[in-house]
Amino acid sequence: MTSRALRRLLRGADPHESVLVSTRPRAHRLVRPVIALALIGAITGFALGWLSRRHADPVLVSMQPVLLLAVAIGALAAVGVFVLRPFLRWRRTRYVLTSARVIRRDGGRRGPAEVWLPSVLHVHVAQTAGQRLVRAGDLYIDSVGGRLVLPDAPHVRRFAEIVDRAVDRSRPGYPAAGFLGGAGQLGGESYAPGPDVPGPGAAGRAGRGVGPAVPPVAMSGGARGR
């Protein structure tokens, strides 16, 4: 996310609010658009090749230019629906963790959804077999006001640990040790956890840690629960 887009997303935020993680869903969700592009290209090439041949049927010969144009328009429309739209939706979807809240900006027309860290009750992770292969998963953040789902979050267990620690930092009376420390990487995106952020193998705390998945409620963005 560019700094300008991030500023727009955090417009009106407290000047002391800092960005801890800014990332997007794993790119494996683009596999289907890539397959669709290959199929559309193959079908379009076959149709254009067949229509460009010499035909004995005079009706087909007379309609050949119209049919060629129709195939080309149909191919462009299919690319827009099955390839370009999913790509733009993925490209515009962002998951942002700040020192005060978690924000999900969907790639559609809906505005961003957010949960304030002090209201968070539980952080849960759910992963399918395919998501485990790419180290992604669905992150469920239950709060007083409802549930926020981050589908296909990269390095989801590491992400959940960082969210869990940020929630603790937001509690009144928590020691004000600096959360921001050395920068790191989360699925190719930048984050800046402090020295006490648990590593990938750290265990979640009882009652509100990285626990077993719970049945999804009002799931969005294609999230899956186990």
C-alpha positions in Angstrom: 0.0 0.0 0.0 1.4 3.4 -0.9 1.8 6.0 1.8 -0.9 8.1 0.2 -3.4 5.3 0.2 -2.5 4.5 3.8 -3.0 8.1 4.8 -6.5 8.0 3.3 -7.3 4.8 5.1 -6.2 6.3 8.4 -7.7 9.8 7.8 -8.8 11.3 11.1 -6.7 8.9 13.2 -5.0 9.9 16.3 -1.5 11.4 15.4 0.0 8.9 17.9 -1.5 5.9 16.2 1.2 4.0 14.4 1.0 1.3 11.7 2.4 -2.1 12.9 1.4 -4.3 9.9 0.2 -3.5 6.4 -0.4 -6.5 4.1 -2.9 -8.1 1.7 -4.3 -11.6 1.2 -2.0 -14.3 -0.1 -1.6 -14.3 -3.9 -2.7 -17.9 -4.2 -6.3 -16.7 -4.7 -5.2 -15.5 -8.1 -4.7 -19.1 -9.3 -8.3 -19.2 -10.6 -8.1 -16.0 -12.6 -4.9 -17.2 -14.2 -6.5 -20.5 -15.2 -9.5 -18.6 -16.5 -7.2 -16.4 -18.6 -5.6 -19.5 -20.1 -9.0 -21.0 -20.9 -10.3 -17.8 -22.4 -7.3 -17.4 -24.6 -7.5 -21.0 -25.8 -11.2 -20.8 -26.6 -10.9 -17.4 -28.3 -7.9 -18.5 -30.4 -9.8 -21.6 -31.5 -12.9 -19.7 -32.4 -11.1 -16.9 -34.3 -9.1 -19.5 -36.2 -12.1 -21.5 -37.2 -14.1 -18.4 -38.2 -11.1 -17.1 -40.3 -11.1 -20.1 -42.5 -12.8 -20.2 -45.9 -16.3 -21.6 -45.6 -18.7 -22.8 -48.3 -21.8 -21.6 -46.5 -22.6 -18.2 -48.0 -24.5 -17.1 -44.8 -21.5 -17.9 -42.6 -19.2 -16.1 -45.0 -21.4 -13.0 -45.0 -21.6 -12.9 -41.2 -17.9 -13.7 -40.7 -16.9 -10.1 -39.8 -19.7 -9.8 -37.3 -18.9 -13.2 -35.7 -15.2 -12.3 -35.4 -16.1 -9.0 -33.7 -18.6 -10.8 -31.4 -15.9 -13.4 -30.3 -13.4 -10.6 -29.6 -15.9 -8.6 -27.6 -17.0 -11.7 -25.7 -13.3 -12.6 -24.9 -12.7 -9.1 -23.6 -15.8 -9.2 -21.4 -14.8 -12.6 -20.0 -11.3 -11.3 -19.2 -12.8 -8.4 -17.4 -15.2 -10.5 -15.3 -13.1 -13.6 -14.6 -9.6 -12.1 -14.6 -9.4 -8.4 -14.2 -12.1 -8.0 -11.5 -10.7 -10.6 -9.1 -7.2 -9.3 -9.6 -8.2 -5.7 -8.8 -10.2 -6.9 -5.8 -7.2 -8.7 -4.5 -4.9 -5.8 -5.2 -7.1 -3.3 -3.4 -7.8 -5.5 -0.3 -5.6 -4.5 2.6 -5.2 -5.7 6.2 -3.8 -3.0 8.5 -2.9 -3.4 12.1 -2.2 -0.2 14.0 -1.4 0.4 17.6 -5.2 1.1 18.2 -7.2 -1.0 15.8 -7.4 -3.7 13.0 -8.7 -2.5 9.6 -9.8 -4.5 6.7 -10.3 -2.7 3.4 -12.1 -4.8 0.9 -11.4 -4.5 -2.8 -15.1 -3.7 -3.6 -17.1 -0.6 -3.0 -17.7 -1.2 0.7 -15.9 1.0 3.1 -13.3 -0.4 5.5 -14.3 -2.5 8.5 -12.4 -2.1 11.7 -12.2 -3.4 15.3 -10.6 -1.3 18.1 -8.0 -3.4 20.0 -9.4 -2.7 23.5 -12.7 -4.3 22.5 -11.1 -7.6 21.2 -12.1 -10.7 23.1 -10.6 -13.6 21.1 -8.2 -14.1 18.2 -8.6 -17.4 16.3 -7.0 -19.0 13.3 -8.6 -21.4 10.8 -6.7 -23.0 8.0 -7.6 -25.4 5.2 -5.1 -27.9 3.8 -4.5 -25.6 0.8 -3.9 -22.6 3.0 -1.4 -24.5 5.1 0.7 -25.2 2.0 1.1 -21.4 1.4 1.3 -20.5 5.1 -2.0 -18.6 4.9 -5.2 -18.8 6.8 -8.4 -17.0 7.9 -7.9 -14.8 11.0 -11.0 -14.3 13.2 -11.0 -11.4 15.5 -14.0 -11.5 17.9 -14.8 -8.2 19.7 -17.5 -6.7 21.8 -19.1 -5.3 18.6 -18.9 -8.5 16.5 -16.4 -10.4 14.4 -13.9 -9.2 11.9 -12.6 -11.8 9.4 -9.3 -11.5 7.5 -9.5 -14.2 4.8 -6.3 -15.7 3.4 -4.0 -13.6 5.7 -0.3 -14.4 5.1 1.7 -16.1 7.8 -1.6 -16.2 9.7 -0.3 -17.6 13.0 2.5 -15.0 13.2 -0.1 -12.3 12.3 -2.4 -13.6 15.1 0.4 -13.4 17.6 1.2 -9.8 16.7 -2.5 -8.9 16.9 -2.7 -10.6 20.3 0.3 -8.7 21.7 -1.1 -5.4 20.3 -4.4 -6.1 22.1 -2.5 -6.5 25.4 -0.6 -3.3 24.7 -3.9 -1.4 24.3 -5.2 -2.4 27.7 -5.1 0.3 30.4 -2.3 -0.2 32.8 -0.1 -2.4 30.5 3.6 -1.5 30.8 4.4 1.1 28.2 7.4 -0.7 26.8 8.0 0.2 23.1 6.0 -2.0 20.9 7.8 -0.8 17.8 11.2 -2.3 17.3 13.1 -3.9 14.5 11.3 -4.2 11.2 10.5 -7.5 9.8 8.5 -9.2 7.0 5.1 -10.7 7.0 4.2 -12.3 3.7 6.4 -9.9 1.8 4.9 -6.9 3.6 6.5 -4.7 6.2 5.8 -4.7 9.9 7.6 -3.4 12.9 7.1 -5.5 16.1 8.9 -4.8 19.3 11.5 -7.1 20.9 8.9 -8.9 23.0 6.7 -10.0 20.1 6.6 -13.8 20.3 8.3 -15.7 17.5 6.5 -18.0 15.1 6.7 -20.9 17.5 5.5 -19.2 20.6 2.3 -20.5 22.2 -0.8 -18.5 22.5 -2.0 -17.5 26.0 -5.0 -19.3 27.6 -8.3 -17.6 27.1 -7.3 -15.3 24.2 -4.5 -16.5 22.1 -4.0 -18.4 18.9 -6.5 -21.1 19.6 -8.6 -23.6 17.7 -10.9 -22.3 15.1 -14.5 -21.5 16.0 -17.5 -21.8 13.8 -17.6 -18.7 11.5 -20.2 -16.1 12.1 -21.3 -13.7 9.2 -18.3 -14.7 7.3 -17.3 -12.5 4.4 -14.7 -12.4 1.6 -14.8 -16.1 1.0 -13.5 -17.0 4.5 -13.6 -20.6 5.5 -13.9 -22.1 9.0 -13.0 -25.5 10.3 
